[in-house]
Amino acid sequence: MKECSKSIARRLREPNFATRYFRGSGVDIGGAPDPLSLYTELFPLMESVRIWDLEDGDAQFMEGVADDTFDFVHSSHCLEHLNDPVEGLRNWLRVTKPGGHVIIMVPDEDLYEQGVFPSSFNRDHKWTFSIFKPRSWSERSINLVELVQKLDATAEILKIELLNGGHRYGLPRFDQTLTPVGESGIELIIRKRPASEVDARGRLPGTEQPDRLTRIHLNQYKDDQARMKAGNAGAPPFTNDKPL
């Protein structure tokens, strides 16, 4: 319950959400009734978030949405409801602008369904998810590591994290998302590579020189390192065990 809202305090502690992931104009797929747009002012670079829900169309296809439309795509616990999550994720990446991000959460099959499928906690779940397991108790299990390998070369995987910080493993079978702290999920973050990075087969350094003041300070790091090495020439490291 309220999984997007639960994520906010955690995401505010990670600078990338405010400086890189949630910036510009985005879409929140499956956002009602707990939309990311409730928290726009907490992420200063986030300009707007459109909610995409059942009345807008099938999230698996995102029909009517052009390629490269949104600066970011957010989805909290929607992918497990799609008939084909692979196609859905491909289309979510399709509508993301190059350099933008796809940020999704799905339930973890062990933390949420807890060994029972079809899910007794949400009967509309069509799939269960794990980060990776050689064998699953669920016949509808998807390993996210294998799923992302089915995306094209524009997909740069930045993060796959088990959201178990508030999970109590000692409890008997119970839907811990009913509590204010249990997320019981997995967060996946993908960056859409621009064509130049796809051609280069990686995200390589820039070529433009920074301004003079920045060069002065960055070069000082290099100079300090050079002086430290010169001052300690011939002396092996980690051998000085004299009393302090």
RODO-2510 file (C-alpha; in nm, 4 decimals, decimal comma):
residues 244
     n   res          X          Y          Z
     1     m     0,0000     0,0000     0,0000
     2     k     0,1251     0,3493    -0,0937
     3     e     0,4509     0,2053    -0,2242
     4     c     0,5493     0,5248    -0,4061
     5     s     0,4986     0,7295    -0,0895
     6     k     0,7036     0,4799     0,1118
     7     s     0,9929     0,5216    -0,1306
     8     i     1,0210     0,8992    -0,0964
     9     a     1,2183     0,9191     0,2302
    10     r     1,4617     0,6550     0,1019
    11     r     1,5015     0,8306    -0,2312
    12     l     1,5633     1,1671    -0,0692
    13     r     1,8694     1,0159     0,0979
    14     e     2,0175     0,9217    -0,2409
    15     p     2,1338     1,2320    -0,4327
    16     n     2,0944     1,0726    -0,7766
    17     f     1,7146     1,0896    -0,7535
    18     a     1,7185     1,4681    -0,7077
    19     t     2,0073     1,5443    -0,9433
    20     r     1,9784     1,2858    -1,2214
    21     y     1,6774     1,0525    -1,2218
    22     f     1,3846     1,2863    -1,1480
    23     r     1,4562     1,5813    -1,3717
    24     g     1,2476     1,7392    -1,6463
    25     s     0,9044     1,6119    -1,7466
    26     g     0,8081     1,2516    -1,6775
    27     v     0,5272     1,0004    -1,6773
    28     d     0,4145     0,7897    -1,3830
    29     i     0,2821     0,4624    -1,5247
    30     g     0,0149     0,3102    -1,3024
    31     g     0,0497     0,6102    -1,0726
    32     a    -0,3062     0,6387    -0,9380
    33     p    -0,3918     0,6550    -0,6523
    34     d    -0,0413     0,7187    -0,5100
    35     p     0,1302     0,9340    -0,7753
    36     l     0,4846     1,0610    -0,7768
    37     s     0,3438     1,4054    -0,8631
    38     l     0,2434     1,4477    -0,4971
    39     y     0,6121     1,5030    -0,4210
    40     t     0,7253     1,7256    -0,7082
    41     e     0,8515     2,0026    -0,4798
    42     l     1,0869     1,7603    -0,3023
    43     f     1,2844     1,7030    -0,6224
    44     p     1,3818     2,0508    -0,7488
    45     l     1,4707     1,9470    -1,1054
    46     m     1,1410     1,7659    -1,1588
    47     e     0,9208     1,9922    -1,3710
    48     s     0,6074     1,7821    -1,4138
    49     v     0,4785     1,4249    -1,3956
    50     r     0,1890     1,2957    -1,6045
    51     i    -0,0093     1,0037    -1,4608
    52     w    -0,0709     0,7182    -1,7051
    53     d    -0,3311     0,4711    -1,5804
    54     l    -0,6000     0,2368    -1,7108
    55     e    -0,8086     0,5105    -1,8705
    56     d    -0,5084     0,6222    -2,0772
    57     g    -0,4473     0,2847    -2,2392
    58     d    -0,2555    -0,0396    -2,1964
    59     a     0,0771     0,0338    -2,0273
    60     q     0,2311    -0,2593    -2,2123
    61     f     0,2094    -0,0720    -2,5432
    62     m     0,1911     0,3002    -2,4529
    63     e    -0,0024     0,3525    -2,7759
    64     g    -0,0177     0,7102    -2,8951
    65     v     0,3032     0,8069    -2,7149
    66     a     0,5851     0,8931    -2,9527
    67     d     0,9391     0,7696    -2,9122
    68     d     1,1671     0,9860    -2,6953
    69     t     0,8816     1,1778    -2,5303
    70     f     0,9641     1,1869    -2,1581
    71     d     1,2743     1,2842    -1,9630
    72     f     1,1963     1,0023    -1,7195
    73     v     0,9521     0,7152    -1,6771
    74     h     0,8467     0,6112    -1,3275
    75     s     0,6374     0,3086    -1,2380
    76     s     0,5574     0,1745    -0,8937
    77     h     0,4252    -0,1826    -0,8991
    78     c     0,2708    -0,1910    -1,2447
    79     l     0,5002    -0,4238    -1,4423
    80     e     0,3692    -0,7333    -1,2600
    81     h     0,0189    -0,6595    -1,3933
    82     l     0,1170    -0,6668    -1,7621
    83     n     0,0617    -0,9678    -1,9860
    84     d     0,4130    -0,9278    -2,1284
    85     p     0,6539    -0,7397    -1,8971
    86     v     0,9368    -0,7596    -2,1519
    87     e     0,7336    -0,5777    -2,4146
    88     g     0,6130    -0,3323    -2,1540
    89     l     0,9638    -0,2454    -2,0400
    90     r     1,0790    -0,2102    -2,3996
    91     n     0,8025     0,0415    -2,4654
    92     w     0,8782     0,2308    -2,1449
    93     l     1,2364     0,2632    -2,2635
    94     r     1,1105     0,3604    -2,6103
    95     v     0,9154     0,6627    -2,4832
    96     t     1,2112     0,7819    -2,2725
    97     k     1,4391     1,0476    -2,4184
    98     p     1,8057     0,9592    -2,4759
    99     g     1,9913     1,0346    -2,1548
   100     g     1,6713     0,9912    -1,9522
   101     h     1,5876     0,7284    -1,6938
   102     v     1,3353     0,4517    -1,6302
   103     i     1,2719     0,4001    -1,2588
   104     i     1,0514     0,1076    -1,1608
   105     m     0,9577    -0,0954    -0,8550
   106     v     0,8175    -0,4488    -0,8585
   107     p     0,7342    -0,6883    -0,5744
   108     d     1,0027    -0,9391    -0,4773
   109     e     0,8494    -1,2867    -0,4888
   110     d     1,0009    -1,4014    -0,1584
   111     l     0,9270    -1,0811     0,0340
   112     y     0,5764    -1,0273    -0,1071
   113     e     0,4108    -1,3430    -0,2438
   114     q     0,6106    -1,5520     0,0057
   115     g     0,5852    -1,8871    -0,1690
   116     v     0,2250    -1,8681    -0,2924
   117     f     0,1127    -1,7934    -0,6485
   118     p    -0,1359    -1,6906    -0,7771
   119     s    -0,0800    -1,4205    -0,5211
   120     s    -0,3126    -1,4317    -0,2241
   121     f    -0,2318    -1,0657    -0,1526
   122     n    -0,3049    -0,9291    -0,5026
   123     r    -0,4966    -1,1553    -0,7404
   124     d    -0,4197    -0,9353    -1,0417
   125     h    -0,0463    -1,0085    -1,0287
   126     k     0,0435    -1,2060    -1,3397
   127     w     0,4143    -1,2540    -1,2609
   128     t     0,6528    -1,2823    -0,9692
   129     f     1,0011    -1,1290    -0,9686
   130     s     1,3432    -1,1913    -0,8228
   131     i     1,6761    -1,0233    -0,8878
   132     f     1,8163    -1,3629    -0,9836
   133     k     1,7562    -1,7187    -0,8689
   134     p     1,8616    -2,0397    -1,0502
   135     r     1,5308    -2,1960    -0,9435
   136     s     1,2085    -2,0413    -0,8183
   137     w     0,9081    -2,1882    -0,6430
   138     s     0,6897    -1,9774    -0,8780
   139     e     0,6020    -2,1033    -1,2259
   140     r     0,5551    -1,7383    -1,3330
   141     s     0,8872    -1,6101    -1,2011
   142     i     1,0981    -1,3528    -1,3870
   143     n     1,4606    -1,2847    -1,3030
   144     l     1,5233    -0,9138    -1,3526
   145     v     1,8863    -0,9810    -1,4461
   146     e     1,7626    -1,1963    -1,7356
   147     l     1,4813    -0,9567    -1,8260
   148     v     1,7093    -0,6563    -1,8761
   149     q     1,9315    -0,8643    -2,1042
   150     k     1,6382    -0,8740    -2,3480
   151     l     1,6459    -0,4949    -2,3904
   152     d     1,8373    -0,3261    -2,6711
   153     a     2,1768    -0,1587    -2,6598
   154     t     2,0309     0,1713    -2,5379
   155     a     1,9630     0,0221    -2,1914
   156     e     2,2310     0,1127    -1,9382
   157     i     2,1511    -0,0691    -1,6133
   158     l     2,2351     0,1583    -1,3215
   159     k     2,0767    -0,0180    -1,0270
   160     i     1,8938    -0,3335    -0,9184
   161     e     1,8271    -0,3238    -0,5443
   162     l     1,6300    -0,5446    -0,3070
   163     l     1,4094    -0,3193    -0,0930
   164     n     1,4240    -0,5149     0,2299
   165     g     1,5284    -0,2430     0,4757
   166     g     1,1984    -0,2609     0,6636
   167     h     1,1331    -0,6319     0,6135
   168     r     1,1002    -0,8571     0,9178
   169     y     1,2147    -1,2022     0,8162
   170     g     1,1108    -1,3623     1,1444
   171     l     0,7372    -1,3026     1,0994
   172     p     0,5042    -1,5767     0,9744
   173     r     0,3433    -1,5298     0,6341
   174     f     0,1976    -1,1775     0,6261
   175     d     0,1660    -0,8991     0,3684
   176     q     0,4240    -0,6604     0,5087
   177     t     0,3363    -0,3890     0,2568
   178     l     0,0303    -0,3261     0,4762
   179     t     0,2684    -0,1733     0,7311
   180     p     0,4110     0,1812     0,6988
   181     v     0,7675     0,0528     0,6469
   182     g     0,7533    -0,2712     0,4461
   183     e     0,8392    -0,2221     0,0779
   184     s     0,8928    -0,5918    -0,0042
   185     g     1,0130    -0,5065    -0,3530
   186     i     1,2933    -0,4532    -0,6005
   187     e     1,3963    -0,1222    -0,7559
   188     l     1,5349    -0,1168    -1,1089
   189     i     1,6854     0,1939    -1,2702
   190     i     1,7801     0,2100    -1,6382
   191     r     1,9367     0,4992    -1,8257
   192     k     1,8647     0,5298    -2,1982
   193     r     2,1925     0,5699    -2,3800
   194     p     2,2129     0,8312    -2,6584
   195     a     2,3081     0,7006    -3,0026
   196     s     2,6635     0,8327    -2,9617
   197     e     2,7163     0,6064    -2,6587
   198     v     2,5674     0,3069    -2,8359
   199     d     2,8084     0,3636    -3,1258
   200     a     3,1018     0,4045    -2,8848
   201     r     2,9941     0,0917    -2,6907
   202     g     3,0173     0,2809    -2,3647
   203     r     2,9790     0,6060    -2,1764
   204     l     3,3168     0,7653    -2,2386
   205     p     3,4566     1,0914    -2,0917
   206     g     3,3752     1,4262    -2,2454
   207     t     3,6171     1,6206    -2,4621
   208     e     3,5406     1,9840    -2,3737
   209     q     3,7718     2,1471    -2,1224
   210     p     3,6098     2,2960    -1,8079
   211     d     3,6554     2,6603    -1,7094
   212     r     3,9909     2,7881    -1,5753
   213     l     3,8984     2,7780    -1,2043
   214     t     3,7793     2,4174    -1,2312
   215     r     4,0983     2,3211    -1,4160
   216     i     4,3089     2,4797    -1,1424
   217     h     4,1439     2,2765    -0,8661
   218     l     4,1337     1,9477    -1,0559
   219     n     4,4974     1,9861    -1,1608
   220     q     4,5870     2,0460    -0,7963
   221     y     4,4695     1,6918    -0,7203
   222     k     4,7117     1,5635    -0,9823
   223     d     4,9953     1,7837    -0,8517
   224     d     4,9359     1,6734    -0,4898
   225     q     4,9489     1,3096    -0,5930
   226     a     5,2703     1,3623    -0,7893
   227     r     5,4388     1,5394    -0,4935
   228     m     5,3297     1,2672    -0,2512
   229     k     5,4755     0,9970    -0,4740
   230     a     5,8005     1,1925    -0,5227
   231     g     5,8381     1,2559    -0,1486
   232     n     5,7972     0,8878    -0,0710
   233     a     6,0079     0,7515    -0,3573
   234     g     6,1726     0,4197    -0,2767
   235     a     5,9865     0,3730     0,0505
   236     p     5,7447     0,0793     0,0509
   237     p     5,3977     0,1683     0,1834
   238     f     5,2455     0,0320     0,5043
   239     t     5,5742    -0,0453     0,6780
   240     n     5,5946     0,2414     0,9293
   241     d     5,4760     0,0931     1,2574
   242     k     5,6509     0,3388     1,4925
   243     p     5,4569     0,4547     1,7997
   244     l     5,2273     0,7450     1,7200
***
